[in-house]
């Protein structure tokens, strides 16, 4: 059994994360660079260290999760959501049940709240936002961002929902109150059901084909009939009918 294979088994046993469902070459490269930076010679030494050191474990979890995000990422897709998808969903149910999965530091669910606010009162908005990494969820709850992550936000939205702090911008409390952040493992935890809208973007590309198939099945089960799954710009679902889904716009899939 290889050093890495044994590491994968141990990590799954200790913290319930199955690294075998991630693309192996990418994951091995990411973890190797981390343990070498910390002065360890191999995966066995590194596992023994993170088993005993909480800070090393938290650093490891932060490294294996992909925390790259920005507001209104791929803005044309957000325009489609705003102008076509949301009006149809809201016509069926004003109080949308929405989930931002693998939400990273919060840009995506806050973007959704701001778009929804042009359709319904803020008091009617409730968004579940989840991620595997507890550290990024803490940052999301604070809601402070650099200008770099805000470059795609329309100026009227920036002025309305952010407080300029000089080098940073703070999401206003009225938006923060619409989002509930919670730790969740997409590869292991329960998804719930009855969602009108699920957004999961730019994370599935890191999983194996087998893992992606299971995610699509789980997302489909979690959606209500006519509910919509919104995926990333490199994550087009081939043969969506296999999962009870049908394309309605590019990167948007409706449950049949």
N, C-alpha and C positions, 0 to 999 in steps of 0.2 A: 504494500500500500504506500502511495507516495506521501511525502511530507504535507503537501497541500490537501490531498484527499482526507488525511487524518484530521487536519485543521478544520475542514468543512464539517466533518462528523462531530467534532468537539464543539464547534460554535453552535451547531443546530441543537445539540444536547444541552448546552449551557444557557443560551438566550433565545432559542426557538427561531433563529433566522437561518433559512436554508440557502446557503451560498451557491449550491449546485443549480439553482434556478436562475442565476445570473450568468451572463456570458463569461466563460472561464478566463479567456485571455485578458479581457479588460479588468476583471476583478483581481486576478493574480498580480497583474502589473500594479494596480492601485495599492494593494496591501503590501506587496514587496517593497515598494518605495517608502511606505510608512514605517515598516519594521526596520529597514536599513537606516532610515533617518534616526531611529531611536537606538541604534547600535546592536540590534539582534541579528543573528546569523541565519536563521531559518524560521519557518512557520511554527515548528515545535517550541523553540525558545520563546517566540512571540506569544503563542497561546498561553504558555505557563505564566508569562508576565501579566497579560491582560486578565487572566483568571484571578490574579491576586491584587491587581491595582485598578481601582474604579476609574481613575482619571485616564489611564491607558485604554480602558474599555470604552469610555465615552468618546475618546478621540478616534478609536477604531470605528465606532458606529457612525460618527460624523463623516469619516472618510468613505465608508461604503455606500452612504446615501448620496444622491446627486442633488446638491443644493444650488442650482443655477436657476434664477427666476427673475422676472421683471414684470412691471405692470403692462397690461394690454399687449402681451407678447404676440407677435403676428397680428397687428391691428385690424387687418382686413377680415380676419376670422371673428374678431370681437364685433365688428360692424354687422356681420351676418347674424351673430347671436342677438345683437341688439334689435335689428330691424326685421328679422324673419323668424328666428327660433323662439325668442321670448314672448313676442305677442301671441303666437299660437298656443304656447304652453299656458300663458296667463289667461287666455280666453277659456281654458278648461278648468283652471284652478288658480285663483288669485294668490293664494298662500302657497307658493312653491316650496316643495321639499327638495333642497339642493345640496349637493355634496361636492366639495373640491378635494379630490383624492391625491395624495402625494403633493401636498400644497407648499412644501418647502417653507420659506420665511414669510409667507402670507400674501405675496403680491397678487396671486391668482384669485383667492376668495375675496379679497378686498376689491379687486377689479370687478368681480361679479356683482358685489354689493352696490358699487357705484353705477354700474350699468342698470341693474334692477331698479335703482332709486328713480330712474327716469320713467318707470312704468307703474310702480306702486309706492305707497308711503313707506318710509324707512321702518316704521313700526310693524309692517307686515312681512319684513324680510328676516329670514332665519337660515343661515348657511352653516352646515357642518364642514369643517376643514380638518383634514387628518394628514399625518406624516409619521414615518417610523422613527424619526430623529427628534427626541425630546428637546434637544438644544435649539433646533431651528424653530420649534413651536414656541419656545420662550421668546425668541426674537420676534416672531410673528405677533404675539400678544402685545409686545411693546409698540410695534407699528412705526418704527423710525427707519427711514430709508435715505440712501444717497441719491443725488441727482441722476446718476447713471441708470438706476433702475426705473426712473420716472420718465425717460426720454420719449416714450410713446403715448403718454397721457395727454389728452386734449387739454388745452390751457384752461378752459372753463371748469373742467373737472378738478384740475390741480388747485385752482383758486378756491373752489367750493368745499373740497373735502380734505385739504391738507393745511397744516400750519407750517409756515416757513421758519426754520430754525437756523438759518444761515447756511451752513454746509450740509444740513440735513432737512428732511421734511417729516413731520409727524402726522399720521392718519388721525383725523378727528374722532373723538369718542363716539359720535353718532353713527359712524361707520363701523368702528370696532365692536360696538354692541350687537351688531347684526351677525357676527361670526363667532361660532363656538369652535375652539381648537381642541383636538384630542389626538392622543398617540394611537396609531393603528398600523398593523403590518398587512399590507395588501396580499402577501403570499400565504398568510396564515389565519388572520382574524375574520370574524363574522362581518358581512357587508350590510346587513339590514335589508329593507325592502321598501317599495312604494315611492321611490325617488322620481320626481319629475325631470330632474336634470342632474347628470353626473359629469364632472369635468375631470379628466385625467390626462395630462399632456406632458410630453417630453420626459417620460420615465420608462415607458414600456419598451423603448428601444434598447434598454440595458438588460432585458430579460431574455431567456431562451425562448424558442418558439413554443415549447411545451408549456412554459410558465405563462406566456402571453395568451395561449388558448384558454387556460384556466381562468385568467383574469377576464377575458371577454365573456366567458360563460357566467362568471360571478356577477359582472356588471349587468349583464342582460337580466339575470334573475332579480337583481336589486332594483331595476327600473320597473315602473308601472307600465301597462300598455300605453303606447304612444309617448312614453318618456324618451329622453334624448341623451345620448352619450357623445361628448365633445372630446376629441383626441388631438394629439399634437400634429404638427405639419409634416413630420416624417413617419407618422404612425398609421397610415391608411390601412383599414382592415380589409383584407382580401377574403372573399367569400363570406360576407357578413351574415347572409341568410343561415349559415351553419350555426350561428349563435342567436337566431331569432331576431336579427337586426336588419334594417334596410337603410341605405344612404338617402339622406334628404338634402344635404348640401355637402360640399367638400369638407371632410373631417367631422361631419355630424351624422350620427346614426340613430334612427328611431326604432324603438322596440315594437315589433308587430303585434 
